[in-house]
Amino acid sequence: MYTIEFGAVGILPAIMERFHVGTAQAGMLVGAFAFVIALFGPFMVLILSNRNRKQVLVLCLLIFAGCSALSAFTDHFYVLLALRVIPALFHPVFFSFCLCRSRFPVSGGTKS
């Protein structure tokens, strides 16, 4: 899961070469990801906190996998940027649900 947030940092030179963008524009991939997490993270957690946690976690994993797979095949920088922003919306949800789950394990007979 950590490759979602830091994966782009290691391959910024390759992104710059492939999409013919400068350093600042390629760095937007990291900055936009962090900005979206900071801006929308608390609200997304609040919005999805009353949903079934297992279903939300599976949805988050599907979104992460789908966006990562699609970003490998795109030829347009702004599509790549959008494919970084979408998982950023669900990143805080995933980690808050996982941390809550690990901190407060559910006993065998209760609903999770």
Backbone hydrogen bonds, N-H to C=O, Kabsch-Sander energy under -0.5 kcal/mol:
donor,donor_aa,acceptor,acceptor_aa,energy
4,I,1,M,-1.6
5,E,1,M,-0.5
6,F,2,Y,-2.3
7,G,3,T,-1.5
9,V,6,F,-0.6
10,G,6,F,-1.1
11,I,7,G,-0.7
12,L,9,V,-1.0
15,I,11,I,-2.4
16,M,12,L,-2.8
17,E,13,P,-2.0
18,R,14,A,-2.7
19,F,15,I,-2.5
20,H,16,M,-0.8
21,V,16,M,-1.3
26,A,22,G,-2.4
27,G,23,T,-2.5
28,M,24,A,-0.8
28,M,25,Q,-0.5
29,L,26,A,-1.5
30,V,27,G,-0.8
31,G,27,G,-2.4
32,A,28,M,-3.2
33,F,29,L,-1.0
34,A,30,V,-2.2
35,F,31,G,-2.6
36,V,32,A,-2.6
37,I,33,F,-1.9
38,A,34,A,-2.4
39,L,35,F,-2.6
40,F,36,V,-2.7
41,G,36,V,-0.6
41,G,37,I,-1.7
44,M,40,F,-2.7
45,V,41,G,-2.2
46,L,42,P,-2.1
47,I,43,F,-2.7
48,L,44,M,-2.2
49,S,45,V,-0.9
51,R,48,L,-1.4
53,R,112,S,-0.6
56,V,52,N,-2.2
57,L,53,R,-2.6
58,V,54,K,-2.3
59,L,55,Q,-2.4
60,C,56,V,-2.6
61,L,57,L,-2.3
62,L,58,V,-2.4
63,I,59,L,-2.5
64,F,60,C,-2.8
65,A,61,L,-2.6
66,G,62,L,-2.8
67,C,63,I,-2.7
68,S,64,F,-2.2
69,A,65,A,-2.5
70,L,66,G,-2.7
71,S,67,C,-2.2
72,A,68,S,-1.0
73,F,69,A,-0.6
73,F,70,L,-1.1
74,T,70,L,-0.8
80,L,76,H,-2.0
81,L,77,F,-2.4
82,A,78,Y,-2.0
83,L,79,V,-2.3
84,R,80,L,-0.7
84,R,81,L,-0.7
85,V,81,L,-1.7
86,I,82,A,-2.2
88,A,84,R,-1.0
89,L,85,V,-1.2
89,L,86,I,-0.8
90,F,86,I,-0.8
91,H,87,P,-1.5
94,F,90,F,-2.6
95,F,91,H,-2.2
96,S,92,P,-2.4
97,F,93,V,-2.4
98,C,94,F,-2.4
99,L,95,F,-2.7
100,C,96,S,-2.2
101,R,97,F,-2.3
102,S,98,C,-2.4
103,R,99,L,-1.9
104,F,100,C,-2.4
110,T,107,S,-1.3
